[in-house]
Amino acid sequence: MERPAWAPRSIDISVPSVSRIYDYYLGGSHNFEVDREAARKAMEFMPGLPKIMQANRAFMRRAVRFAVDEGITQFLDIGSGIPTFGNVHEVAQAACGDAHVVYVDHDPVAVAHSEAVLAGNEGAGVVAADFRKPQEILASPEVQRLIDLNRPVALLLVAILHFVEDADDPYSAVAELRDALAPGSLLLLTHASYEGVPLPAERAEGAVDVYKDIRNPLIMRSREEIARFFEGYDMVEPGLVAMPHWRPDTAPEDEDPYAFSGFAGVGRTA
């Protein structure tokens, strides 16, 4: 397999990557055949996976615009993945030219491609770090340069928490990040769940097993379990809902049934 110029020498391109699989679902070009093969296997069980990812990104864009409308101009996107068209910095900086954005990911491909996309953009940066180590993220030079933690921040945890197992205590990491943010900050979150999937759970489990097989378990939490991530936040209307129902731009009934899989919400610190 030939290594493209954008792929760091340090990565094993024979092993599937969650961020590159996500890139494939969104129609991106920064993925390998091993990623596409895993994605196609998952889609044998849940053919609507690309629709779920598209709904996820559409929520993210609406929520970022909402944050800017609320006067927030600082964005910390953890688990940001590979920046395809219409990513956070593009949406935020189109709405507010002074917006600052920091992307955080532990995938070397996501970090390398983010650095290339952001070259020359003084208002955006990328950090190679793990969500499970919040203090390393907060103390990083790029966060220190671009984010003023004494002012409200929009924290994005979009499609990341369902890749963090309970054994790694994602609730504590979310709480640690919350406690570092100024009052009036926002948490923008999406999370996979069996609830809302237009398939029997046992069939959806087939797609979950594909992620388990590539050693990136997909943790399908209940609505109640997902709501716990918002402890210490006041929920913004309409609360924790299916992605198309969160402040939609178009009629939700026109959406593909798969778009209603999982949950999305925004919370505000007091």
N, C-alpha and C positions, 0 to 999 in steps of 0.2 A: 504494500500500500504506500503510495507516494505521499509524503508529508507536504501540505501546502505551506506557503510562506507565513500565513497568519498563525500557524500552530506552533507553540513553543516546543523546543527540543525536549523539555523535561516531561512532557505528558505522554502517556501511553495511548496511542490512537487506536489500539485494538480493544480498548475497554470502553463501553458505553458511558456517556455522561448525561446526567439529568438536565443540565443547562443546554447541552447540544440537542437532546431529544426535544426539549421545549422549543428551541430555535426551529427545529424541523416542523413541529406542529404549526408554528406561526408562519411557515413559508420562507424561513431564512436560509442562508447558504453556508453557515458556519457549523456544519455537522458532517460526520463521516458515515460510511455505509453501516458500520457497526451500530451507530445511533439510530439510523433509519430502520435497520432490521428490528431493533428493540421496539421502536415506535410502532412499526407495522404489526408486530406480535401483540402489543397492547391493544391496538385498534381492531384486531380480530375479535376481541371481547367487547370493547367499547369503541365502536366506529366513530362516535361523536367527540372523541378526545380533542381534535383540533378546534371544534366549536367551543368546548369548555375553555381552552386556552385563549381563544379570541374574546370570549366574554370576560375573562379575567383581565386581559389587557384593556378592554373597553371600560371596565370598572375603574381600573387604575387611572386612566386618563381623566375620567369624570371626577374622581376623588382628588386628583392633583389640581384640577381647575377649581374645585370647591375650596381647597386649601388656600389657593392664591386669592380667591374671592374673600376669604376670611382674614386676609392680611398676612398670611404665612408665606415667606419667601425662602425658607431653608428646608431642604429635603434630604433625609438620610434613608437610602434605599438598601436594605440588607437582604442578601440573597437575590441580587439584581439580575443575575444571568447575563446572557449575551444581548447587547442593546440593539434590538431591531427597530424598524421605523416607528416613530411616535413614542419613543421612550420618555422617561420622566424629565430629563433635562430639556428635551425639545418642547414638551407640553408646558413645563413650568416657565422656561425662558421666553416662550412665545407669549405667554400671559403676563409675564413680568420680566423685563430685561435684566433686572438686578438679582434674579433668583440664583441661589447657590444650591448645587446638588452634589452629594457624595454617594457613589455606588460602592457597595461592599459585596464581595463574593470570595469564595475559597477555591473556585475552579480556575486554574491557570489560563484556560482558553477565554473564559468570560472576562478575566482581568486584562489579558493582553488585548483583546478586541476592544474593550472599553477604553483602554488607554489610546488606541489608535483613533477611535471615533471622537474622543474628547481632546485630541491634540489641538492646541491653540485656543481652547475654551477655558478662559481663566476663571469662570464661575462654576466649573464642574471638575470633579476628580474621582479617582477610584482607589479603593483600599483592598488589598489581599488579606482577608481575615475571616474568621469563623464566627457565625452568629452566637455560638455557645460560649464565646469569650468576649462579653460586652466591653470590658474595660480596655482590651486591646484595640477594639474599634474606636472607642471614645478618645483614647490617648494617641491615636494615629496622627501623623503630621497633616494629612489631608483634612481630617475632621477638625483638627485644631486651626487649620488655615481658613477653612470655608464655613464652618458652623460655629455660631455663637450660642452656646448652651444656656446663656442667660436670657435668650429670646426664644419665642415659640418655634418649634421644629415640627415638621411633618415626618413621622417615622413610618416607613413603608415596610411591612412584612407581608409581601404579596406572593402567595404560592410557595412559601418556604417552610412554614411551621409543620406542614404535613410530611416533611422529610426529616423531622427531628423526633426521635423516639422518646417515649416517656422516661426511659432510663437516663436520658441526658437532661431531664428537667427543663423543658422549654418554658414552663410557666415562670420559673425563677429568672431566666434570662430576660424574658419580656418585662418582668417587674423591675429588674435592675436597669434596663434601658428607660423604662417609664420614670423611675426615680431620678434619673440624670437629666430629664427634660424640664424646661421651664413651664409654669402654669400657662394654659391655653394651647399647649402642644396637641397634635393630633396623632392617633394611631390609625393607619390605613391597612386593612388586613383582609386577606382571602384565605380560605382553607377548604381542602377537599373533604367530602363526606359522602356516605352512601345515600344520605337523604337528598332527594331531588333527582337522583339518577334514574332515567327512564328505562331501567332494566332491572330484572331480578338481582338481588344482592349477590347470589352465587355466581351469576355471570360476570358482574362487575369485579368480583374477587379474582377472576382470571387475569384482568389487567393489573390489579394490585400485585399479583404473584409475579408478573413480568418484572416489576420494579424490585421485588424481593430477590429475584434471580440475578439481577445485576448489582446486588448489594447496595441498593438505595431504597430501603423499605418505604412504602407509601402508607402513612398512618391515617386511616379514615376515621376522624373523630366525629362525635355526635354534636348537634347544635349546642347542647348544654356544655360540653367539654370545650368547644370553641369559644363560647361566651365567657368562659373563665379567663381567657387572655385579656379581656377588657376590664378586669378588676382594677379599680382605681381610676377608671375613665367614666365620663358621662357619655352615653351613646348619643350620637347625632341621628336625627330622624332620617330614614325610617327604621333605624336599628339594624340588627343582624338579620340579613335577608338573602335570598338567592340573588346572584349578581345582577341579572337584568332588572330587578326591582329596586336597586339602589339608585335613586334620583336619575331615572332613565332619560335619555335624549329622544328615544323613539318608543313606540308602544311595545311593552314587554310581550304582548300576545303574538307579535310578529317574529319573536326570537325562536331559534331552533330549540326543541325540547332539552337537548343536552346542556344548553347554556344555563339551565336552572340547577345544575349539579353543584353541591357545596354551598358555601356561604361567604358573604362579604359584609363588612361593616366599617364604620369610622367612629372612633371615640375621642373625646376631648378631656385633657387633664384639667382639674379644678384649679 
